Amino acid sequence: MTTFSSNVRIATALAVAVLSPAFAFPAASAQAADTEVKIDHHAFIPQRVAVKAGTTVTWINDDDVPHTVASSAKLFKSKALDTGDKFSFTFTTPGAYQYFCSVHPYMTGAIVVEAATGSSAAQ
């Protein structure tokens, strides 16, 4: 009977560990979700995106002409993106990041980066 009650205690401990949210699911803030911005009809879609620090934003050119993604503060700049090409940048510091297409400067967008655990540091 000692073996039976030992097995029951082990099974109970395993069930608690497996069913416990701390073991079953990682913390939501452990990793920022990546975000996509489409380039189509001479526009960035969506034009403004809010993300958490640590997020990688990927721009995908779905338009039939080349475009670029260039930071107004010269933090990043893609090569000319043909149809289907992608460009990615990881935002690690909270703030507001304006960008544009250097081929078509009227095409603009913004990425607002919030602290990983709080609200936006930028206005």
C-alpha positions in Angstrom: 0.0 0.0 0.0 2.9 2.3 0.5 3.7 2.1 -3.2 0.1 2.9 -4.2 -0.1 6.0 -2.0 3.4 7.1 -3.3 2.2 6.8 -6.8 -1.0 8.7 -6.0 1.1 11.6 -4.5 3.4 11.6 -7.5 0.5 11.6 -10.0 -1.2 14.4 -8.0 2.0 16.5 -8.0 2.4 16.0 -11.8 -1.2 16.9 -12.5 -0.9 20.1 -10.4 2.4 21.0 -12.3 0.9 20.3 -15.7 -2.3 22.1 -15.1 -0.8 25.1 -13.3 -0.8 28.3 -15.5 2.7 29.1 -14.4 3.9 25.9 -16.1 1.5 25.6 -18.9 1.7 29.1 -20.4 4.7 31.5 -20.7 4.2 35.0 -19.4 2.6 37.4 -21.9 5.5 39.9 -21.6 8.1 37.2 -22.3 8.2 38.0 -26.0 6.7 40.7 -28.1 4.6 39.7 -31.0 5.9 40.6 -34.5 3.9 43.0 -36.6 3.4 43.4 -40.4 2.8 46.5 -42.4 1.7 46.1 -46.0 2.7 48.4 -48.8 0.0 48.6 -51.4 -1.7 51.3 -53.6 1.1 53.7 -52.7 0.3 53.5 -49.0 1.6 51.9 -45.8 -1.3 49.8 -44.3 -1.8 50.4 -41.4 -0.3 53.8 -41.5 0.2 54.0 -37.7 1.1 51.0 -35.6 1.6 50.7 -31.8 3.9 47.9 -30.6 5.7 46.9 -27.5 9.5 47.3 -27.2 11.2 44.3 -28.7 8.8 43.9 -31.5 10.0 43.3 -35.0 8.0 45.1 -37.7 8.1 43.7 -41.2 7.1 45.7 -44.2 5.9 43.7 -47.2 5.6 45.3 -50.7 2.3 44.1 -52.2 2.3 46.9 -54.7 3.3 46.6 -58.3 6.1 49.2 -58.1 9.2 49.4 -56.0 9.1 51.2 -52.6 11.5 51.8 -49.7 11.1 52.1 -45.9 13.2 54.9 -44.5 13.3 56.3 -41.0 12.9 60.1 -40.8 15.6 60.0 -38.1 17.9 57.8 -40.3 17.6 54.9 -37.9 16.8 52.4 -40.6 16.5 52.3 -44.4 15.6 49.4 -46.7 16.8 48.8 -50.2 14.3 49.3 -53.0 11.7 46.6 -52.3 10.2 45.0 -55.4 6.8 43.3 -55.3 6.9 40.6 -52.7 10.1 41.8 -51.0 10.2 42.4 -47.2 12.2 44.6 -44.8 12.3 44.1 -41.1 13.4 46.2 -38.1 13.3 45.4 -34.4 12.2 48.4 -32.2 13.9 48.2 -28.8 13.4 51.7 -27.4 10.1 53.3 -26.6 9.2 56.4 -28.7 7.6 57.5 -31.9 9.3 56.6 -35.2 8.2 58.4 -38.4 9.1 56.8 -41.7 8.5 57.3 -45.4 9.1 55.9 -48.9 12.2 57.6 -50.4 10.9 56.9 -53.9 7.4 58.3 -53.1 8.0 60.8 -50.1 4.2 61.4 -49.8 4.0 57.9 -48.4 4.4 58.1 -44.7 3.8 56.1 -41.6 4.6 55.9 -37.9 5.6 53.2 -35.4 4.8 54.0 -31.8 6.8 51.8 -29.4 5.6 51.4 -25.9 7.6 50.1 -23.0 7.4 46.3 -22.8 5.5 46.4 -19.5 3.8 49.8 -19.6 2.2 52.5 -21.6 3.6 54.6 -24.4 6.6 56.8 -23.5 6.0 59.0 -26.6 3.2 61.3 -27.5 
